[in-house]
Amino acid sequence: MLLGITQTLAWASSYYLPAILATPMANELGIARHWVFAAFSLSLLITAVCGPWVGQRIDRFGGRTMLSLSSLVLAAGLGLLAIAQGPLGLVLSWGIVGVGMAMGLYDAAFATLTRAFGRDARRAITGVTLMAGFASTLGWPLTAWLNSALGWREACLFWAVIHLLVSLPLHRFLPREKEDKAVSTDSPMDAQGDETDGSRRWTMAGLAYVFAAGWFVSTAMAAHLPGLLQETGVSLATAVAAGALVGPAQVAARFAEFTLMRHAHPLVAARVATCLHPLGAALMVAFGMPAAGFAMLHGAGNGLLTIAAGTLPLSLFGARGYGLRQGWIIAPARVAQAFSPWLFGVMLTAWGAGALWLTSSLLLIALVVLLLIRARPTS
């Protein structure tokens, strides 16, 4: 419950911030809007670089301190962003926010839960993502209102204060981990003694591709979904209304995983997740399915894949060394996120709705990779 609240606030005040504040930031600082997104992309690259180290520290010492520090780092980054006077201040601020995201978003939360509950962490991970699925639902309207009423600098300060007065105390309320529960992190490959290290490395590489493809598609849709839907011939109002269904679809899919699919292996949910975006694209482009249908299928797939990012490595490799392993598996996904808005924007300009061939192909390849991975119980 506590992590669900803090994750919602962390995502709302970091990852979802540029969608609302990029334009007013650029206008006041006298720079092109794409430079704000470039600074944000840099923050995602920093998150990718810091991820393995953060996971290793959580494996060794637990996540309570790391998550508490993330509140301080995010508050510092947002505070500096509020007083930024030019491109240098913008880049520095987003760089600090990137460190805070590595320390305090899903990967750190999942590692914390896994250290606390071991292989039984799946239900807790799903519960956290279920709550945090409302981050954009909360964050976008609130940030937009703050920007309209007070300004973008004050909006950043508001979120900084929230981290200090709400998230930090909640993180400090998390149970204190005992040092004797520390998990060895000498090697990120530690489960399935009947497998070779090479086989485990190939499985890790496969998962890294799956989540990189998923995060590329997710971020591309977050940045360009209304424009993409307009390329299919619908009006802007219809495209925006359809896009608003992505969030509820994510939450609905996570609730289904939490209740209906909780006894199935996470591979099942992951395989279903990679099918839904390509299915929606095919039905919309080839058979004229309404844009709302595509948005809901995409949202459901993204919701399931977010859970799988936490539960599938746990199921395949076990809890030992989870944080470090997770950091390496997710690092390529963070890099893909960083370049996704720009690259998909280029494709959208060149191909229109045909850019869906790119996103659908990436996820269908991910499906093939997942079909090649066997569901094995961990030792």
Disulfide bonds with the S-S distance in Angstrom:
none
